[in-house]
Amino acid sequence: MTVSFAESIGLHAQSLMLREKRGEILASNIANAATPNFKARDFDFDAELARATGGFDIVRTSSRHLGGSLADNGLGYRVPLNASLDGNTVELPVEQMEFAENTLHYQTSLQLLNRRISGLMTAIKGE
């Protein structure tokens, strides 16, 4: 049985790309914490990973719900715990926590991908 390189690292590579995209979105939220009427954005990582790897389909009743395709800008809006007077929905402590957690998961995905590639290289060399 032959397994392609893409199949052997697929989940890890998809996870890494989605973590990178989510990091960009969260960084944008943090950068706009003082911008009036800015709406914090995010997406459901688990649902997007399942969609990207051919998992299950998610039924949405609105294109604004989390879990939409990132390609068609299906990002969702974060619902704030405390409303801001200027219409901004960014809550800096929440965004910083989400960013730190995403960074930790990104580093973990990168380590897993590196180990998978190292294992494949060992198998190729016959060591």
N, C-alpha and C positions, 0 to 999 in steps of 0.2 A: 504494500500500500504506500503510495506516494503522497506526502503532505507538502503543500507549497509553503514557501517562506511566509507569505501573507497570512495563511491560515494558522501557522504556528505562533505568530505574534499578534494576531488580529485583535483580541480583546484588550491586550495591554496597550497597543498602539491607539486604538479607538479611545480608550480611557484617557490616555495622555493628551490627545487632541482636544477632547471635550473638557478636560481639566484646564487646559491652556485657555480655551475660549471662555470658560466660566471665570477664570482669573482676570481676563480682560474686562469682562462685564462688571465684576465686583470692584475692580480698580476704578472704572468709570464712575460707579456709584459713589465711591469714597471721594474721588476728585470733585464731584458735583454736590458735596454735602451742604454747601452754602449757596447753591444756585436756587433762586426762587422758582417754584413750580416744577422742579425736576422730579421725575418719578423714578424710583429705584427699580431696576430690572433684575431678573434672575430666571433660571430655568431649572426644571427637575432633572438632576443629573442622572439618576437611576433610570428614569423613563427614556431619556435621550440615548443612554448607553444601550438599553434594550432595543430601541429602534434602530440604532446604528449597527448593531450586531445581528439584526434579523430576529430579534426577540418578538415580543407581543406588540400588537398595535394598540394605541391608546385612542379611545373615543373622546372627542372634545365637543362640548356644546358651544364653545366660543373660541375664536382664534386668539383671544387674549389670555386664555388659561395656560398655566405652565404645562410644559410637555410638548409644545408644538415644535415643528421642524425649525432648526436654527437657520436653515437655508432660506426659509421664507419669513424670517424675522418673527417667528412665533414665540418670542420671549414673553414671559409673564411679568406682571407688575407686582412688586412686593407690597403687602398690606402692612402699613405701619402700626406699631403698638400704641404710640402716642402721636396724635396728629400735630403737625407743625402749622403755625399761623401763616407762613408764607407759601404753603402748598407743597413744600418739599417733603417727600416721603422717605428720604434717606435717614436712617438712624445709625449714626456712626459706630456705636459699640456693636450693633448687630452686624453691620457690614464688615467691620474689622475682624469679628469672630468668624464670620463665614469665609473671609479671605484667608485667615490663618488656617482654618480647617481645610480649605481647598488646597492651599499650598502644601500642607502635610500630606494630603492624599496624592497630590501631583508628584511629590518626591518619592512616595511609596510606589506609585505606578512606574516611575522612571527606574527605580531600583529593580522592580520585578521584570521590566522590559530588558534591562541590562543583564540580569541573571539568565533570562530566557535566551538572549542572543549569545551569551557566553557558553551556555549549554549546547546550543546549536553549533557553535564554532568548535567546541570540543568533540562533538560527534562527527563533524566534517573532517577534522584532522585525524580522527581515529585514536585519540589518546585515552 
